[in-house]
Amino acid sequence: MRLHTLSKNKCAYNLKTAAIIPVKSFAHAKTRLKLEAWQKEKLCKIMLEEMLQTLTISPRIDDIIIVTKEPKALEISKKFGAKEVFDGTESGVNNAVSLADKYLLENKFDASIVFPQDIPFLKTQDIDFMMQHIMPPNFAIIVPSRRFDGTNALVRMPIDLMETHYDEGSYKIHLNTAKEHTSNAALVFVKRIMWDIDNNEDLEYIIQQNEKPHLLEKIRAILDKN
């Protein structure tokens, strides 16, 4: 297992790579946030739009796959040209990823990156940094959450290298599972990818950071109406 925090190497590989974003129905999302229902829905929309904006302009991402049954998320995805995989059962992130995996395998993608929708401070250079550590023909990259209790980015090549284990204290399980399937398993720390928004403490932390002022302004506008 390789542990990376900084690298100057440039990736020489040209891989057909897709970003997978599972999106839960807005009405059932962010249950740990102590906000009104309309505020949580608005926050979900803002985060998804910001994620899609960043992924759309990333040279590392060839396609974006939204897995959801949320009509408003599907509407947003159309604006950015994302591919839509309908998740009619909404039975969890692992099932959503498996639906996306099937599509990607059928369409001959080399690698995938699973992102949650709640890391809107992601920037294209963060994806560049993370992808410097790829080592074909098979590899996995795991970026944990800020509290080290989840996985905020999971890169896999090939697409079906390993099954996912979200909602299970996932980052350690993903790392251990990856090591069972490849010697090229890297744990990478990228601060803006590690910043997710699950609860009010996360919101308070994010607001104190000096990143993406336009996004912070939108988030503050939602909170000010509480």
Secondary structure by P-SEA (a helix, b strand, c coil): cccccccccccccccbbbbbbbbcccccccccccccaaaaaaaaaaaaaaaaaaaaacccccbbbbbcccaaaaaaaaaabbbbbbbcccccaaaaaaaaaaaaaaacccbbbbbccccccccaaaaaaaacccccccbbbbbbccccccccbbbbccccccccccccccaaaaaaaaaacccccccccccccccccccaaaaaaaaacccaaaaaaaaaaaaaac
